[in-house]
Amino acid sequence: MSKLKISGAVAEDGRQGEVRFLGEIDNTPEAVRRLVHKLASRHSELLFCYEAGPTGYGLQRQISAFGYDCAVIAPSLIPKRPGERVKTNRRDALTLARLHRAGELTAIWVPDPGHEAVRAREAAMADLREKRQYLQSFLLRHGRIFSGRKPWTRAHARWLAELVFEHPAQYLVLGEYRQAIADAEARLERLTQQVAEIVATWSMAPVVEAYQALRGVALLTAVTFVAEIGDVRRFESPRQLMAFLGLVPCESSTGERVRRGGITKAGNTRVRRVLIEGAWTYRFPARMSRFLQERQEGLPAIVRAIAWKAQVRLCARYRRLMAAGKRQTVVVTAIAREMAAFLWAIGREIQPRLAA
């Protein structure tokens, strides 16, 4: 699927059902409507799917409005044959049809427009990181290295203002980079405030509040988790959620030999990043801070109990793994993996209440 064309294939029902390529149609609502009605006239039951990409969820929403199930598939979790190096639209369409019939594909959460708007902040954050990297690279090329403890602080800003260069053009470049960073920071701050305002009107607002009972999960982390994962009940177990987030170890085993490596990093990168950031808070002893108490006010007792159980377990696990000589990054990743399990447990408690 591209912005101009959609390649389609159909897999007939049954293990030996025919899988055939339908050709390409224009990526327009009218062309999609004609194709859906044509297929509906020939088949009693239809299930649709397509690979997630930059074209978004408009196709899924249109097909769902016709009354048919349409799954959006996570590209990183599509099974691929070893050694397969040829990729075309025709092959991709046939592969998706065959795998969808076999139930081998992993669908992603399709956000409603309100959920989707939250992702603008993620884009603004990535833009800010990129602009900061441009400035860092410029300074490094000219041998200007900040000796302070942390960049992007007031001390760092004073240091930037006092830099001396040999050529006027270098001052011009520095000024342009600093202005670009200031604009990106203002945009990020503006979007952050808007996200906080939007959350109050969300259908998933109670879930966002409940997730914040967990240590290391403040507002923006909870919002990101909800916007990307949605209803956790679509995962039958915590391990399924961990695998979807790419937080489980990869494995290459043959016979009696078992080899496990780093995490797979498959699935959703945004959620994985915010969980790993939140996992660093568990390096401190378990305690109920004032901010955590405020976030837990009014929440169900079962949610508070899960959050405290998580804190006691994960703080102890952090100390135990560090004492065993594990690298800190490995320990933090392990904590993030278990944080996902506790978020799954909280979501399973809250989301049925919303449905009721």
N, C-alpha and C positions, 0 to 999 in steps of 0.2 A: 504494500500500500504506500502510495506517495501522495503528494499534494495534488497531482493531476490525474492519476490513474489508480484503479483498484484491480488487482489480479485475483481471480476467484477459482476455487476448485470445490468439488463436492465428493463426499465419500458416502456411498450407499450403505444402508443398514446391513449389519451382519459382518462376521469375520472375513468372509470372502467377497463382500460387496465391492463393486467397482469403484475405483478412485479415478476421477477424470478432471481434466483442466477445462474450465469454462471460458477462459479468455479474459480480456480486460474490458473494464467499463470506465467511463469518466467518473471522477470523484466529485459527484454532485448529488444532492438529495433526490432529484428526479430520476437519475440513472439507478441509484440504489433502490428506490421504490419499485421501479420496473423489474429489476432483478429479483427482489424479494417476492413480488407477486407472481412472477413467472415460476420460481421454485416452489412456491406454495401451491400452485395449481397442479404440480407434478408429484409432490410428496406430502404425506399426511402429517409428518412431524419434521420440524427444522430446528437445528441447533447451529448457531453461528459463532465464529471466533476470528480474531485477527491479532496481529502482533502489536504490542504497545510501541508508540513512537511519537515523533514530533507533531503528528496530525491530531493528537488528542483523543477525546472521547465523543466527538460529535456523531460518528458512525454508530457507536454503541447505543447512544441515546435514541437515535433515529430508529434503529432496528427494534430496540426495546419498546418504543412507542407503538410499533406495529403488533406487539404482543408476543414477540419471540425472544428466546434466551440468547444473549450475545456476550461472550466472554472476551475480555482483553487479556492477552497472554504476556507473561513476563519473559522478555527476550533471553535473559541470561539463564533461564531455567528450561529452555526448550532442548530436549535431548538431541544430540548430534552424533553421527557415526564417526569413529576415529578415522582420521585421514581424509575426511570429506572437505574439499577445498573449493568446490564449485557452488556459487550462490547466485541464483537468478530468481526473479519474481515467480516464474512458473514453478520452479522446484520448491520454493518456500510455501506457495499456496497448496501444492499437493502434500507436502510434509505436514503442514498444520491440519489439513483435513483428515489425514490418516491418523495422526496422533490424537486429535480431538475425539475422534470416534473411539479410539482405544482408551480414552480417559487418562492419557499420559501428560497432559499439559497443566500448568499451574497458572490460574487466573489471578490478576491483581485486583485490588479494591478500586472501584470506579467512583470517584468523588462527585458529589453534586456541585453545582457552580459555586456555592458558598464555601465548600471545602477547598475547591480548586483555587479560589482567590488567595487562600493562605500561602500558597506556594510562591507567590510573588515576593514574599520576604526572603525565601531561600535564594531566589535569583539575585536579590539585592545584596545579600550577604556574600554570595559568590563573586559578584561584581566588585564589592569592596576589597575582598581578598586579592583579586586580580590586580586592581589598581595599586594596592599596597606593595604587591610583588614587583610591579614595574618600577616603583620608586626605590625599593631595596636593591634591585638589580642595577639601576643607574648609579646609586651610591657606591655599590661594590665595585663597579667598573672604574670608579675614580678614587678608590682606596679610602672611602669614608665609612668607617665602621663605628657604630654606636657602642660605647663601653658601659652603658648603664645596664640595669637589671632587666628591664622590659621595654620593648618598643611601643609606640603609639600611646604614650603617656604624656603628661605635661612636660616632664623632663626631656622626653624625646622631641617634643615640639620645639622647646627652647633650643635644643641642640641643632635641629634643622634650621632654625632661624639664624643661628650664628655661624653656619658653614661659610667657608670662603673658597671661591673658585678662581681660576686664572682667566677664564674667558666669559664674556657677557652671555653667550648662548647657553652656557651651563646654568646660569641663574634663571634664564628663561625656562629651561626644561624643568628645573627643580620647582619653580613656581607653578607651572602647568600641572605637574604631578600632584603637588600639594592641594591645588584647587580641585582637581578631579577626585582626590580622596575626601576632601571636605564635602563635596557634593554627594558622593556616595554614602558618607556617614549620615548626612541629613536625610537622604532618601530612606536609608535603613531605619533610622529613628522614627520617621514618619510612618513607615509601614508597620513597625513594631507597635506603635500606638493604635493604629487602625485594627491590627489583629486583636489586640486586647478588647477593643470595642465590639468587634464582630463576634467574638466568642460568646458574649452574653446572649446573642440571638440564635446561636447554633442549636440544631436539634441534638447535637452530641455534647452540649455544654456540661451536663451532669457527669459525663464520662471524663471530660477534660479535668473537671474539679476533682474527681475521685483519683485520677492518675497522679495528681499533685500531692497526694498523701504520701507517696513514695519519696524517699530521700534521693536527691539527684535528678528529680523530675519536676522542674518548675514549669511555669505557664507555657513558654515557647517549646520546651521539649514535649510536653503533653499535647500541645496543638499539633506539632509535627507528627507525633505518633498517630494521632487520630486521623489527620488528613491523609496520611500515607497508608495506614493499615485498616482503618475503618472498624468494622465489627469483628472483634477477635474470635467470635464464635464460629467463623468459617474455618478456623484451625482446630482440629480435633484434639490436639495435645500441645503443650508448651514446646515440645521438640519440633513440631511442624513449623511453629512460628520462628523458632531459632534458626531452622534451616532456611526458611524463606528470607530471613534477614542476613544470611551468609555468615552466621556466628558459630557454626559448627565446624569441627576440623575436617579437612579433606582427607581422603584415605586412598591408598593404593596397595591392595592386598592380593596376594596370590598364594593359594595353598595354605601352608602353615605360616607363611611370612605375612606379618601385618605391619604396615607403615602408615602412620598418620602424620600429617603436616600442619601447616597453619590453617586458619579459617578459610572457608571457600570464597568469601566476599561476593557471593551470588546474591541476587535479590536487591532489596531497597537500600541504597547507599545513604540516603538522608537519615533514615531512622537509625541505621547502624552508627552513623557519626554522632548523633545526639545521645544515644545510649552510652557510647564509649566516653563521651565528655562527662555525662552524669556519673559514670562509674568511678571516676576519680574521687568523688566525695566520700567513698567508703574506706578511704585510707585512714580516716579519723575514727575514734571510738564511737560506738553507738550511743546516741543521746537524742532527746527531743528538744531541738532548738526552738526559740520563740517563733521564728518564721514557719517552721514545720507545724507547730501547734496551731498557728493561725490558719494555715492551709487545710488542716484537718477538721476545723470547727464545722459542725453540722453534717459531717459525713457519717454514713452508717458504721456501726460498731465493727462489722465484719471487715470493712475496708481498712479501718484503723488497725485492726488486729493483723491483717495481711501485711500492712506497711511496716508495723513494728517487727513482725517475724522476719521480714526481708532485711531490715536494718541489722538486727542481731546476727542473722546468718551471714550476710554478706560482709559485714565488718570483720567477723571472726574468720571468714574464709580468706579475706584479703591478707590478714596477718599470718594465717597458716601457710598460704602459698608463698608469701614473701620469705617466711622463715625457712621454707623448703628450698630456697635458692632460685626460685623462678624469676625471670625477667619481669620488671614492673609492667611493661606493655602487655606481656602475656597474662599477667594477673588481672589487669584492668579489663582486658577483653573477656576473660572468664567471668568477671563480675557483671559486665554488660550482658553477657549471654543469660545469666540467671535473672538479671533485672527484667529481661523480656518475659521470662516465665511468671514473675510476680505481676507484671502488667497484664498478662493474659488472665491470671486469676482474678484480678480486680475487675477487668472488663467483663468476665463471665458473671460476676456478681451484679454489676450495674446495668448492663445492656438489656437483660430480660425485664428489668423494672421499667425501662423506657418503653419497651414493646407493650407492657401491660398498661 
